[in-house]
């Protein structure tokens, strides 16, 4: 049987890391502001989607992962490091 969830049942393994990096950005960046930044980069996303990504409730596409890494100034590999 195939699995498409992490070992802890989440739909992504980088949500926690994304939240940490968003909160460490130089300017205070709320989930709403982060969604606006991602929208300018071409991702159709809103504040609720950011919340669901960070909590592991939403899958992340490879296209989204690439843009998230660009906006957060890290590599995709750094986002995918599973520290759980």
N, C-alpha and C positions, 0 to 999 in steps of 0.2 A: 504494500500500500504506500502511495506517495504522500509526502507531507509538504504542505506549503505554509507552515507556521513554525515559529522558533520553538526551541525546547520549552520555553515558558508559556507557550500558547499565543504569543503575540503575532501580529501580521507583518511585522518588520523587526529587524535587529538593530536599526540605527536611530530609532525615535528618541531614545534617551540621550544619545550623543548629540543629535540635532538640537534638542532642547538645551543641553549644556552650552553648546556653541552659540546658539541664538542669545542666550542670557549673558554670554561673555562678550558680545559685540560691543565696540567702543561706545556707541550711543545706546541708550535704553531702547530695546526693541521688543515691543509687545507681539503677541501672536498676530494681531490685526496688522501691525506695521510690517511684520515679516511676510505676511501674505501679500501685502501690497508690493514689497520688493520682489517677491517671486513672480507676481503678475507682470511686472515690468520686464522680467527676464523671459516671459513667454509661457509660464505655467498657469493654467486656469485653476486657481486654488483660492479658498477663502479662509477666514480665521478658524472656522470649525474644522476644516480639513487639516490645518496645521495642528490643532489640538489633538485630533485623532491620530495623526502621524506620530506626534510626540508621546502619546500614550500607548502606541503600538496597535491601535485598533484599525489602522488603514494601511493597505499595501502601498508601496512606493514603486513607481515604474523606473526603468533605467534612465529614461529621459529626465524625470524629476530628480533622480539621484545625481545626475551630472550637473544639473543647474543648482541643486542644493549645495553640492560641494564647491561650486564656483562662488556662490553668494557667501558661503561660510569660510572661504579661503582655506579649504583643506582638500585632500584628495578623496576620491570615492573610497579607496581602501581605508582611509582614516575614519570615514563614516561607518564603514562596515565592520570595524573592529568590535567584536562582541565581548564586552567587559562584564557581562552578566554571568 
